[in-house]
Amino acid sequence: MASDVLRSVRELLEQHGKPEREVCLDSENSGLVLGDALEEML
């Protein structure tokens, strides 16, 4: 199944070209950081 998804993505890229910018569709890279967590990281 994963190989079918990768094949579909490759086909889309071939048809439409490379996107102008990267878009993350998950919350891992774009979620809010709680203040307490930020303080601990700093």
C-alpha positions as CSV (number, residue, x, y, z in Angstrom):
1,M,0.0,0.0,0.0
2,A,2.8,2.5,0.9
3,S,4.4,1.8,-2.5
4,D,1.1,2.7,-4.2
5,V,1.0,6.1,-2.3
6,L,4.6,6.8,-3.2
7,R,4.0,6.0,-6.8
8,S,0.9,8.3,-6.8
9,V,3.0,11.1,-5.3
10,R,5.7,10.7,-7.9
11,E,3.1,10.7,-10.7
12,L,1.6,14.0,-9.3
13,L,5.1,15.6,-9.1
14,E,5.9,14.6,-12.7
15,Q,2.6,16.0,-13.9
16,H,2.6,19.3,-11.9
17,G,6.3,19.9,-11.2
18,K,7.9,20.7,-7.9
19,P,5.9,22.8,-5.5
20,E,7.0,26.4,-5.0
21,R,7.2,25.9,-1.2
22,E,7.1,23.1,1.3
23,V,3.9,22.5,3.2
24,C,3.8,20.4,6.3
25,L,0.5,18.6,6.7
26,D,1.2,17.4,10.3
27,S,1.1,19.3,13.6
28,E,4.6,18.1,14.6
29,N,6.3,20.9,12.7
30,S,3.7,23.6,13.1
31,G,2.0,23.1,16.5
32,L,2.0,25.5,19.4
33,V,4.7,25.1,22.1
34,L,3.4,25.5,25.6
35,G,5.1,28.1,27.7
36,D,6.2,25.7,30.3
37,A,7.8,23.4,27.7
38,L,9.5,26.4,26.1
39,E,11.0,27.5,29.4
40,E,12.3,23.9,30.1
41,M,13.9,23.8,26.6
42,L,15.6,27.1,27.1
